Amino acid sequence: KRVAEEGWGGEMVKNSVQTFGRKKTAVAVAHVTPGKGMIKVNGKPLELLEPEGLRIKVFEPILLLGKERYFSDLDFRIRVNGGGQTSQVYAVRQAIAKGIVAYYQKFMDEVTKNELKDTLIAYDKQLLVADPRRMEPKKFGGRGARSRYQKSYR
């Protein structure tokens, strides 16, 4: 495994990839580097992610692929902002899944990358493909985007 390469000025550059996950207005950016298997979201360990009920959703890509096999020698630093709690959780899980695939594509072999990709997509396509649905803006004459105020013929 190559951990570092020589950069422009002769200095050593650490292997890293940056990927993002999106859900509604939440955006999570994952920075994947070689390390000791640490995964942090906004500076906090993944185990402390709130809400507790959705924590299992974030662990899905890790449990699917196996923590010891693929995640033990990589560090993930994830920044997430925008959206609500649920959207942020879904954005983080997508960033983790896309990050591991991108890292294996860039620094490891193509066969392993395709294996990872197939496993993730077979479980849930949302792990690698963003959901394009967005909120429709409210219009006049009603409470929301499509609903209208009631009409009465008095």
VEXFIRO-341442 format. One record per residue (C-alpha): residue number from 1; residue in three letters; x negated, y, z negated. Coordinates in steps of 0.02 Angstrom, whole numbers, plus 32768, in hexadecimal, padded with zeros to 4 digits. Layout:
N
 seq type    x    y    z
 NUM  ALA    X    Y    Z
...
//
This chain:
154
 seq type    x    y    z
   1  LYS 8000 8000 8000
   2  ARG 7FC5 80AE 802B
   3  VAL 7FE1 8128 7F9C
   4  ALA 7F90 81C3 7FE5
   5  GLU 7F53 8203 808C
   6  GLU 7EDC 828C 80C0
   7  GLY 7F33 8332 80E3
   8  TRP 7F07 83C6 8154
   9  GLY 7E77 840C 80EF
  10  GLY 7E2E 8365 80BC
  11  GLU 7E8C 8361 8015
  12  MET 7EEF 82C7 7FE3
  13  VAL 7FAC 82CF 7FFC
  14  LYS 8020 825D 7F9A
  15  ASN 809D 81F6 7FFE
  16  SER 814A 823C 7FE5
  17  VAL 81F2 824D 803B
  18  GLN 8280 82C4 801A
  19  THR 8333 828F 803C
  20  PHE 83DE 82D4 8011
  21  GLY 8489 8291 7FE8
  22  ARG 852C 82F0 7FFF
  23  LYS 85DD 82DF 7FC0
  24  LYS 865A 836E 7FD7
  25  THR 85F6 8407 7F9D
  26  ALA 8579 83A8 7F30
  27  VAL 84C9 8397 7F75
  28  ALA 8443 8327 7F27
  29  VAL 838E 8332 7F63
  30  ALA 831F 829D 7F39
  31  HIS 8262 82A9 7F39
  32  VAL 8217 81F9 7F44
  33  THR 8160 81E0 7F16
  34  PRO 80F4 814B 7EE2
  35  GLY 80F8 8137 7E25
  36  LYS 8134 80CD 7D94
  37  GLY 81EC 80B4 7DBC
  38  MET 822D 8153 7D6B
  39  ILE 82D3 8199 7DA9
  40  LYS 8306 8245 7D6A
  41  VAL 839E 82AF 7D96
  42  ASN 8389 8368 7D70
  43  GLY 82F9 833B 7CFB
  44  LYS 835C 82BA 7C97
  45  PRO 834B 81FC 7CA4
  46  LEU 83CE 81A4 7D0E
  47  GLU 840B 8144 7C73
  48  LEU 844B 81E6 7C25
  49  LEU 84B2 821D 7CBC
  50  GLU 8561 825D 7C94
  51  PRO 85EF 822B 7CA3
  52  GLU 85CA 8181 7C57
  53  GLY 8655 8129 7CB9
  54  LEU 8605 8157 7D5F
  55  ARG 8554 812A 7D2A
  56  ILE 8566 807C 7D75
  57  LYS 8586 80CE 7E1F
  58  VAL 84DA 811F 7E1B
  59  PHE 8488 8079 7DED
  60  GLU 84DA 801D 7E80
  61  PRO 844B 8034 7EFF
  62  ILE 83CB 8005 7E78
  63  LEU 8429 7F6A 7E40
  64  LEU 844D 7F35 7EF4
  65  LEU 8399 7F3B 7F2D
  66  GLY 8347 7F09 7E89
  67  LYS 82EC 7F81 7E16
  68  GLU 824D 7F17 7E05
  69  ARG 823D 7EF3 7EBE
  70  TYR 8253 7F9F 7F0C
  71  PHE 8261 8025 7E86
  72  SER 81D7 7FF4 7E0B
  73  ASP 814C 8050 7E68
  74  LEU 81AE 80EA 7EA1
  75  ASP 81E0 818A 7E45
  76  PHE 8281 81E4 7E70
  77  ARG 829A 829A 7E40
  78  ILE 834A 82D2 7E6D
  79  ARG 8392 8381 7E68
  80  VAL 844F 838D 7E76
  81  ASN 84C1 8423 7E79
  82  GLY 856D 8457 7EB7
  83  GLY 8611 83F7 7EB0
  84  GLY 8659 839F 7E18
  85  GLN 8617 8311 7DAD
  86  THR 865B 8285 7E1C
  87  SER 861C 82D5 7EBD
  88  GLN 8571 82EF 7E6F
  89  VAL 8567 8237 7E3C
  90  TYR 8592 8200 7EEE
  91  ALA 8513 827A 7F36
  92  VAL 848B 8238 7EC1
  93  ARG 84AB 8181 7EEE
  94  GLN 84A4 81AD 7FA7
  95  ALA 8401 820D 7F8E
  96  ILE 83B3 8177 7F34
  97  ALA 83E9 80FC 7FBB
  98  LYS 83B0 816C 804A
  99  GLY 830D 8191 7FEE
 100  ILE 82D9 80DB 7FDC
 101  VAL 8303 80B7 8093
 102  ALA 82A4 8151 80CF
 103  TYR 820C 8126 8063
 104  TYR 8204 8074 80A6
 105  GLN 8219 80B4 8158
 106  LYS 818C 8133 8148
 107  PHE 810B 80D6 80DF
 108  MET 8138 801C 80E2
 109  ASP 8173 7FA6 816A
 110  GLU 820B 7FB6 81DC
 111  VAL 824B 7F06 81B6
 112  THR 825D 7F2A 80FB
 113  LYS 82B0 7FD0 8122
 114  ASN 8333 7F7B 8191
 115  GLU 834E 7EF8 810A
 116  LEU 836F 7F80 8088
 117  LYS 83E1 7FDF 80FE
 118  ASP 8449 7F45 8129
 119  THR 845D 7F18 8071
 120  LEU 8496 7FC7 8043
 121  ILE 850F 7FD9 80D5
 122  ALA 855A 7F2C 80B7
 123  TYR 8584 7F63 8005
 124  ASP 85BE 8015 8024
 125  LYS 85A7 8080 80BF
 126  GLN 85B3 811F 8055
 127  LEU 8507 80F6 800D
 128  LEU 84B4 812B 80B1
 129  VAL 8539 818A 8114
 130  ALA 8581 822E 80D2
 131  ASP 863C 8247 80C3
 132  PRO 866B 82D4 813D
 133  ARG 870E 8301 80E4
 134  ARG 8715 83B1 809E
 135  MET 879D 8415 8047
 136  GLU 8812 8470 80BD
 137  PRO 8828 8529 8092
 138  LYS 88CC 8567 8049
 139  LYS 8942 85C6 80BC
 140  PHE 89C7 8648 8098
 141  GLY 8A7D 8615 807F
 142  GLY 8A56 8582 800D
 143  ARG 89F8 853F 7F76
 144  GLY 8971 84E4 7FD8
 145  ALA 892E 84BC 8085
 146  ARG 89C8 8463 80C6
 147  SER 8A53 8473 8044
 148  ARG 8AD1 8501 805B
 149  TYR 8B3E 855C 7FDD
 150  GLN 8BF1 8519 7FD2
 151  LYS 8C76 8569 803B
 152  SER 8D24 8589 7FF7
 153  TYR 8DB8 85C1 8060
 154  ARG 8E1D 8623 7FE0
//
